Amino acid sequence: MAEKAWAYYSSAADDEITNRENHAAYHRSSATALGKLGHPDGELNLTRAAAKHGLIQMIPTLASCSFDEIVNGAQPGQIQFYQLYVNKDRAVTKRLVQHAQNRGIKGLFITVDAPQLGRREKDMRMKFEAVDPSEVRKTGSEAVDRSQGAARAISSFIDPALNWDDLNWFKSITNMPLILKGVQCWEDALEAYDRGLAGVVLSNHGGRQLDFARSGIEVLVEVVDKLREKRGLSFPNEKFQLFVDGGVRRATDVLKAIALGATAVGVGRPFLYAYSSYGPEGIEKALQILHDEFEMNMRLLGAKTIKDVVPSMVDASNIHTHIVSVPGDQLYDSNYESLQRATLREIKTKL
């Protein structure tokens, strides 16, 4: 994998505490951009694999491939969602949303945790030299600062003033189900429900925004409890769906989220790493591993179907305890690459 691709994909906010917490949180219970940084076919690798394995692909605003390339690459009947960064120019946002609806996109995921992109220091040390994503080129990229990595170079158009009042405008321009992506507390999930949205993604943006933010799986436990208390809801719930992303690496992670009330989970970095390093064969292998794990784990749980995966199968009593004894994860630790520390320059003597 190219060094710049690794820096962008693996980087997270500040000291990357939240990035590691996303993964660790699953041990306390028993739509990714710039695809061409890692492989010339970019997000089309995910489109093809999703079609073959019956998965839903979320198309990012900042995809390396154009939106139409990705939709055209889908098979008939293949379900795709669209992840939206809201542009300061609402005419641009309206064009994107209505074009997505016209092309058959089944859900609009409005990103609400990125009024600006976080300080991702691995990425910031790399000068961004790749071609700008399609939507950035359309809105003009002449004034883009390329000296501080990919995230800073491609995000200047995002509207930091996005707020709850904008939801009525979104409802007026599209009939697609609206889901808020990046909700991090039960109060916002409750507000989204009361405003008639289709669901929320409980997420801290893969640990790439506010460092020390809680993991999606931890917030899930709180949201399910509070929405049951406040509105009498039970989960999973078809009318208001809870999605979780961040830190998902194994089928056991997915099953924990489902048991705790999630409709589905999002998986990003593992697939990016797979196709960046090994191409289409890599993502095929990654999905086969997940499939095999699902089959084995559901048998061991005694669950014939996903509906048979229930809360009593998970002990989440320690989910809110951030200092707890868990077995070391040597596989994760051996692959985690920390920020490079400063070194002293060696001065050769003249003797």
C-alpha positions in Angstrom: 0.0 0.0 0.0 1.3 3.5 -0.8 2.5 5.5 2.2 0.1 8.4 1.5 -2.9 6.0 1.3 -1.9 4.4 4.6 -1.5 7.8 6.2 -5.0 8.9 5.1 -6.9 5.7 5.9 -5.3 4.9 9.2 -5.0 8.5 10.6 -7.3 9.7 13.3 -7.7 12.8 15.5 -4.9 14.2 17.6 -3.4 11.4 19.8 -5.7 8.7 18.2 -7.2 7.8 21.6 -10.7 7.5 20.2 -9.6 5.4 17.2 -8.2 2.8 19.6 -11.2 3.1 21.9 -13.5 2.2 19.1 -11.8 -1.2 18.8 -11.3 -1.7 22.6 -15.0 -1.0 23.4 -16.1 -4.2 21.8 -13.8 -6.0 24.2 -15.8 -4.7 27.2 -18.8 -6.7 26.2 -18.8 -10.3 25.6 -18.6 5.3 3.4 -15.0 6.0 3.1 -13.5 8.6 0.9 -10.6 8.6 -1.6 -10.7 5.0 -2.6 -8.2 5.5 -5.4 -5.4 6.4 -2.9 -5.2 2.6 -2.4 -6.2 1.1 -5.7 -6.8 2.5 -9.2 -10.4 1.1 -9.3 -11.2 2.9 -6.0 -14.7 2.5 -4.7 -15.7 0.3 -7.6 -13.9 -2.6 -5.8 -16.5 -2.1 -3.0 -19.4 -1.9 -5.5 -18.6 -5.2 -7.1 -17.9 -7.0 -3.9 -21.1 -5.6 -2.3 -23.1 -6.9 -5.2 -21.6 -10.4 -5.0 -22.0 -10.7 -1.3 -25.4 -9.0 -0.8 -24.1 -6.0 1.2 -25.2 -2.4 1.0 -22.6 0.1 -0.2 -22.7 3.7 1.1 -21.3 6.0 -1.6 -19.3 8.8 -0.1 -19.5 12.4 -1.3 -15.7 12.4 -1.5 -15.3 9.3 -3.5 -12.4 9.1 -5.9 -14.7 7.6 -8.6 -17.6 9.8 -9.6 -21.1 9.1 -8.2 -22.4 8.0 -11.6 -19.4 5.7 -12.1 -20.2 3.9 -8.9 -24.0 3.7 -9.5 -23.3 2.5 -13.1 -21.1 -0.2 -11.7 -23.9 -1.6 -9.5 -25.9 -4.7 -10.5 -29.7 -4.4 -11.2 -31.5 -4.2 -7.8 -28.3 -3.6 -5.8 -29.0 -1.3 -2.8 -26.8 1.7 -2.4 -26.9 4.6 0.2 -25.4 8.0 -0.2 -23.3 9.8 2.5 -23.6 13.5 2.2 -21.3 16.3 3.3 -23.5 19.4 3.2 -22.1 22.1 0.9 -22.1 25.7 1.9 -23.8 26.3 -1.4 -27.2 24.7 -0.9 -27.8 24.7 -4.7 -24.9 22.2 -5.0 -26.4 20.1 -2.2 -29.8 20.1 -3.8 -28.3 19.0 -7.1 -26.4 16.1 -5.4 -29.4 15.0 -3.4 -31.9 15.0 -6.2 -29.5 13.4 -8.6 -29.0 10.6 -6.0 -32.7 10.1 -5.7 -33.2 10.0 -9.4 -30.5 7.3 -9.7 -32.3 5.1 -7.3 -30.4 5.7 -4.0 -32.3 4.2 -1.1 -31.2 6.3 1.8 -29.6 9.7 2.4 -27.1 9.7 5.3 -26.4 13.4 6.3 -23.1 13.7 8.0 -23.5 15.9 11.2 -20.2 15.3 13.0 -17.9 17.2 10.6 -18.4 21.0 10.7 -14.7 20.7 9.9 -12.5 17.7 9.6 -10.4 16.7 12.6 -6.7 17.1 13.0 -5.4 13.9 11.6 -1.7 14.2 12.1 -0.4 11.2 10.1 -2.3 12.5 7.1 -1.3 16.1 7.7 2.3 15.2 7.3 1.7 14.1 3.7 1.3 16.5 0.9 -2.0 15.7 -1.0 -1.0 15.1 -4.6 -3.9 12.9 -5.9 -6.7 14.0 -8.2 -9.4 15.8 -6.2 -12.7 13.9 -5.7 -15.2 14.6 -8.5 -17.5 16.8 -6.3 -14.5 18.9 -5.2 -13.5 19.5 -8.8 -17.0 20.6 -9.7 -17.1 23.3 -7.1 -13.6 24.6 -7.8 -10.3 23.5 -6.1 -7.9 26.2 -7.2 -7.5 27.6 -3.7 -7.1 24.2 -1.9 -4.2 23.9 0.5 -2.5 20.7 -0.4 0.3 20.9 2.1 -1.6 19.5 5.1 -2.8 16.1 3.8 -5.9 14.8 2.0 -8.5 15.6 4.7 -7.7 19.3 4.8 -7.4 19.5 1.0 -10.8 18.1 0.2 -13.0 19.4 2.9 -13.1 23.2 2.6 -16.6 23.2 1.1 -18.4 21.6 4.1 -21.0 23.9 5.8 -20.2 24.3 9.5 -23.6 26.0 10.1 -25.7 22.9 9.5 -28.3 22.6 12.2 -31.7 21.0 13.1 -33.7 23.6 11.3 -32.2 22.5 8.0 -34.0 19.2 8.1 -37.3 20.7 6.9 -35.4 21.9 3.8 -34.1 18.4 3.2 -37.6 17.0 3.5 -38.8 19.5 0.9 -36.2 18.4 -1.7 -36.2 14.6 -1.5 -38.4 11.6 -0.6 -35.4 9.5 0.4 -35.3 8.3 4.0 -33.2 10.7 6.0 -30.6 9.4 8.5 -28.2 11.5 10.6 -24.7 10.1 10.5 -22.4 10.9 13.4 -24.9 11.1 16.4 -23.0 10.7 19.7 -25.6 11.1 22.5 -29.1 9.8 23.2 -30.6 13.3 23.3 -29.8 13.8 19.6 -31.1 10.4 18.7 -34.4 11.2 20.5 -34.6 14.6 18.7 -34.0 12.8 15.4 -36.9 10.4 16.2 -39.2 13.2 17.2 -38.5 15.0 14.0 -39.6 12.0 11.9 -36.2 10.9 10.6 -35.6 7.3 9.5 -32.7 6.7 11.9 -29.2 7.6 13.0 -25.7 6.3 12.7 -24.1 6.2 16.1 -20.5 7.1 15.2 -17.5 9.2 16.1 -16.3 9.2 12.4 -13.9 6.4 12.9 -12.1 8.3 15.7 -11.1 11.0 13.1 -12.9 14.0 14.5 -13.0 14.7 18.3 -10.4 12.7 20.1 -11.8 11.1 23.4 -15.3 10.9 21.9 -17.2 7.8 23.0 -17.5 4.7 20.7 -20.6 4.0 18.7 -21.2 0.7 20.5 -21.2 2.5 23.9 -23.6 5.2 22.7 -25.9 2.4 21.3 -26.4 0.9 24.8 -27.4 4.3 26.1 -29.7 5.2 23.1 -31.6 1.9 23.3 -32.2 2.4 27.0 -33.3 6.0 26.9 -35.5 5.7 23.8 -37.2 2.7 25.5 -37.7 4.8 28.6 -38.8 8.1 26.8 -40.8 6.8 23.9 -41.5 3.1 24.6 -39.4 1.9 21.6 -37.8 -1.5 21.2 -34.9 -2.2 18.9 -34.1 -3.2 16.2 -36.9 -1.0 15.0 -38.0 -0.7 11.3 -39.4 2.7 11.8 -36.4 4.2 13.5 -33.2 2.4 12.7 -29.9 2.5 14.7 -26.7 2.0 12.8 -23.2 1.8 14.4 -19.7 2.1 12.9 -16.2 2.5 14.1 -13.9 -0.3 15.4 -15.8 -3.3 13.7 -13.3 -5.9 12.8 -14.9 -9.3 13.5 -18.2 -11.0 13.1 -18.5 -11.1 16.9 -18.4 -7.3 16.8 -21.3 -7.2 14.4 -23.3 -9.7 16.5 -22.7 -7.7 19.6 -24.1 -4.6 18.0 -27.1 -6.5 16.6 -27.9 -8.1 19.9 -27.8 -4.7 21.6 -30.3 -3.2 19.2 -28.5 -2.1 16.0 -30.1 -2.7 12.6 -26.7 -2.9 10.9 -23.1 -1.8 11.2 -20.7 0.0 9.0 -17.3 -1.4 8.1 -14.7 0.8 6.5 -11.0 0.5 7.1 -10.7 -3.3 6.9 -12.1 -3.3 3.3 -9.9 -0.3 2.4 -6.8 -2.1 3.6 -7.9 -5.3 1.9 -8.3 -3.9 -1.6 -5.4 -1.4 -1.3 -3.0 -4.2 -0.5 -4.4 -7.1 -2.5 -6.9 -5.6 -5.0 -10.3 -7.3 -5.7 -9.0 -10.6 -4.3 -8.2 -8.9 -1.0 -11.7 -7.7 -0.5 -13.1 -11.1 -1.5 -10.9 -12.7 1.1 -11.9 -10.2 3.8 -15.6 -10.9 3.1 -15.1 -14.6 3.1 -13.4 -14.4 6.5 -16.4 -12.4 7.8 -18.9 -14.9 6.3 -17.1 -17.9 7.8 -16.9 -16.1 11.2 -20.7 -15.4 11.1 -21.5 -19.0 10.3 -19.4 -20.3 13.1 -20.4 -17.7 15.7 -24.1 -18.0 15.1 -23.9 -21.8 15.5 -22.0 -21.4 18.7 -24.6 -18.9 20.0 -27.4 -21.2 19.0 -28.9 -18.5 16.7 -30.5 -19.8 13.5 -31.2 -16.3 12.1 -30.2 -12.7 12.9 -33.6 -12.3 14.7 -32.4 -15.0 17.1 -29.5 -12.8 18.2 -30.9 -11.1 21.3 -29.7 -8.8 24.2 -29.4 -11.7 26.7 -26.4 -13.0 24.6 -24.3 -10.0 25.5 -23.1 -8.7 28.9 -22.7 -5.0 28.3 -22.4 -4.1 32.0 -18.8 -2.8 31.6 -19.4 -0.9 28.3 -19.3 2.5 30.1 -16.2 1.6 32.1 -13.1 2.9 30.2 -10.5 1.3 32.5 -11.2 -2.4 32.7 -9.1 -5.5 32.5 -9.4 -7.2 29.2 -7.1 -9.7 27.4 -4.5 -8.0 25.3 -5.2 -7.8 21.5 -1.8 -8.6 20.1 -3.1 -8.8 16.5 -4.5 -5.3 16.6 -1.5 -3.9 18.5 1.0 -5.4 16.1 -0.7 -3.7 13.2 -1.3 -0.3 14.8 1.2 2.2 13.6 1.6 5.1 16.0 2.7 8.6 15.1 6.4 8.9 14.4 8.2 10.6 17.3 10.8 13.3 16.8 14.4 12.2 16.6 17.6 14.1 17.1 19.7 14.8 14.1 23.0 13.1 14.2 26.0 15.5 14.0 29.2 14.0 12.7 32.3 15.2 14.3 35.1 16.7 12.2 37.7 14.6 14.0 
